[in-house]
Amino acid sequence: MTFSKDIKFNLLTADEQERYQKHLTLKEIGNEGQLKLKNSSVLCIGAGGLGSAVLIYLAATGIGKIGIVDNDHVEKSNLQRQIIHETKTIGNLKVDSARERIKKFNPNSEVLTFAERINPNNALEIIREFDIICDCSDNFATRYLINDSCLILNKPLVFGSVQGFEGQVSVFNLNKKSPNLRDLLPESPSKKAVPSCTEYGVVGVSTGLIGIFQVNEIIKIVLKKGETLDGKILVFDLLNMSMKKLHLKRDILNQQINNLSKFADFYDDDDYCSEKNHKIRRINAIDFHNLYKANPNKILLIDVRENEEFSDSRIEGSISIPLSHLDQDFDLEFIKKESLIKEVFTICKSGKRSEKASKILSQFKIQSRSIEGGIEKVKRILSN
């Protein structure tokens, strides 16, 4: 992963002076403020509904470096709200579709793309290269991962969320006294408490509105002007045209996060927006033990924990392919080939990540079984 060397600009080009003319006439922005925007960098995590509005207005505003993280492809059902994409880009990676649109809209913005899902293995490396992080994700696991990464790296986080006609926007971690997502939601809601994307809809304009408000917060943070939503949450109900501002209290205990490995299972605990319902096959530890003892050569056991976890403890004969790498072509080709002669099993610490791994493999027509209870339970049985 490489980034271009940051260059600080002290002049606007003739094109920029004409393009940003209405900014330059504002006393709150002017030439000095526009240069601050040009010299700033913003990472947008998610190129869907929220991300579409955020990315278009970041480019229009004149943000110098824009990063986009998303591993999804454009689908026709996205176009009702994901306005940065077009009918002709259906099937393309969202990061490629978004980059193409931005460069046509404002060629002055540098666009960096990451066609991968943000995960504990890459989050800190990607996030540390940007000044401000904008959360446009669509599930709680990713939101907590982004939040915790920003705490570790001392990055301001602009948060947005939508459902139906409702939306929320806030600013987290702006300074050492700022609240963060864990002050709002100390623990992730359970899947049963949150409807899936197939169970609820979203009106397209709500993602546009919240996305625009996110960019407005970014502008104020860069310019250091006005009052931001630091310590506050703005809640919209577009159906009834009501709006309220709630205050959020900081808890010092929610600031004490210094690494991501401690929460690996937490970040992988949900998959709220999986629109494809792939059935997960499971096997309990005792039944797996019996199969493993009978014929270990006929088993491909994939440990989907991170590499450092695998180094600490492993089951003999297992191979390490972290969940964050499981959708890479090289690994998928290897698993497909092995699955022709072996039965595939997935395992992790507790069984949560392995379920997710088996779901991913099923999307690529690879049958596997997730081992319930995780590696510790299997090791106890194997040692008896």
Secondary structure, DSSP 4 states (H G I P E B T S, - for coil): ---PPP----S--HHHHHHTHHHHTSTTTHHHHHHHHHT-EEEEE--SHHHHHHHHHHHHHT-SEEEEE---B--GGGGGT-TTS-GGGTTSBHHHHHHHHHHHH-TTSEEEEE-S---TTTHHHHHTT-SEEEE--SSHHHHHHHHHHHHHHT--EEEEEEEBTEEEEEEE-SSTT---HHHH-SSPPPGGGS--TTT--B-HHHHHHHHHHHHHHHHHHHHT-S---BTEEEEEETTTTEEEEEE----GGGG----SGGGHHHHTS--TT--S-PPPPEE-HHHHHHHHHH-GGGEEEEE-S-HHHHHH---TT-EE--GGGTTSHHHHHHHHHHHTTSEEEEE-SSSHHHHHHHHHHHHTT---EEETTHHHHHHHHHH-
